C-alpha cells in the first residue's frame, strides 16, 4: 500500500513541476529587484563610466583583452576599443535593464540584460564587489525563468491574447517580436562565426537555444495554439523555470552558509568586535556621527556581530519551518538595509535583499502588489481629475437639527435634487457624466 501512495505523490509532484511555472511572484520580485539594482548603479556611474569600464579606464583595453584571452570570459566590449562602441553597449544595457524591469518583451530583454551585465563587469573585474557577483549570477539565471507572469507588460499582453482566444479570434500579429528576432539572429550568427562569445561552450549554446525556442514558440502559438507542440514547449519552459528557481534558492543558501562559516573562523567575529572596525574606516562611514555612536556602544557592537553570524549560519536550516524562516528573512533584510545606510553600500544591499526575496511568502507578495496597485490607481485618479476636482465640495455633515429630524432633511435633499435637475435641463452637465470620467479600478499590477 505504501508503494502506490509514494508513486502517486511522485506523479503529482512531476505534474506540478511540468504543468506550471512555480513562484510567479517570487520570480517577478527577482526580476524587478536585480534590474532596478543594476539600472540605478549604471545611472549613478554615468559621469564616471569612461574611467571605470570605458576607454579611459586604468585597466586598459589591451590589458583586459590579455586577461580575457586567458580566462575566456565573455564581453562584447572586446569587439572594439572605440568610444562609440562602449557608449552603445552602455546605453543598450540601460535600456534592456529598464525594459526587463517593467516586463516588456522580457525573454528578449533579459538576454540583452545578461549580455550587458557580463560585458560591463568582465571589462574590468577589479571594480566589483560581492553584490556585483550576485548580480552577475542572477542575470544568467533570470534568462531561464518565466519571470514576467505577473507585474509586467507581458502579462497584460498575454491576458489580452487569452481574451481573444476565448472569443474564438486568432492571435494578434506580433510584429515587434518578429523584428527583434530577425535583428538579433544575424548578430548572433556573426558573433558565433567571429568567436566573439567567449571561450566557453555554454553561452553560445544557451543563446542559440533561446533564439530557436522563441521562433518555435511563435510558430506554435500562431498556427497551433492548442496543439501538442505548444504544450511541449510550455512543459520545457516550465521545467527550465522551476530548475532555475531552485538553483537561485540554493545559491542564496550557499552565500549565507559560506559567509557565516567563514565568519566563525575569524577571531574578530569570535570575540564580538568585528563590526567595530569597518565603522572606523573613512571609506565605509558616510555618516560619521552615526557610525561613532554605534561603535561607542560595546554591547551593541557585540550583539550585532554575534547576531549576524547566527542568522547567516542558521538560515539554510530554517527553510523547513516557515515561521522561523520568515523571521530570519526580516532580520537579514534589516541587516542589509543597515549595511546600506551605515557602510554606504546601497547596491550590494539591494542585490542581497532582492536575492532574499525569493523566499518571501506568496500571500505577502500578493498583498504588497495589491497595495502598490491601489496606491498607483489613487495617484492616477488624482492626476486625471486635476486641481479643479480637488476643490469640489464633499458631502456636507448633517447638523444637529437634521440629525434629530431625518424627515425634514430628506425633504430638503429632494428639493435640492429637483433644483439640480433643472440645472441639467438648462444646459448643465448630465448626471453620471462626471462618474464616467473616473478611471476604472485596475488590477494589482506594479507597472504599465
Secondary structure, DSSP 8 states (H G I E B T S, - for coil): -HHHHHHHHHHHHHHHHHHS-S-HHHHHHHHHHHHHHHHHHHHHTGGGHHHHTSTT-SS-HHHHHHHHHHH----GGGS---HHHHHHHHHHHHHHHHHHHHTSSHHHHHHHHHHHHHHHHHH-GGG--HHHHHHHHHHHHHHHS-TTSSSSHHHHHHHHHHHHHHTT------HHHHHHHHHHHHHHHHHHHTT-S-S-SHHHHHHHHHHHHHHHHHHHHHH-TTSHHHHHHHHHHHHHHHHHHHHHHHHHHHHHHHHHHHHHTSHHHHTT-HHHHHTT-GGG-SSHHHHHHHHT-HHHHHHHHHHHHHHHHHHGGGTTSHHHHHHHHHHHHHHHHHHHHHS--HHHHHHHHHHHGGGS-HHHHHHHHHHHHHHHHHHHHHHHHHHHHHTS-------HHHHH-HHHHHHHHHHHHHHHHHHHHTT---TTHHHHTS-----S-S--
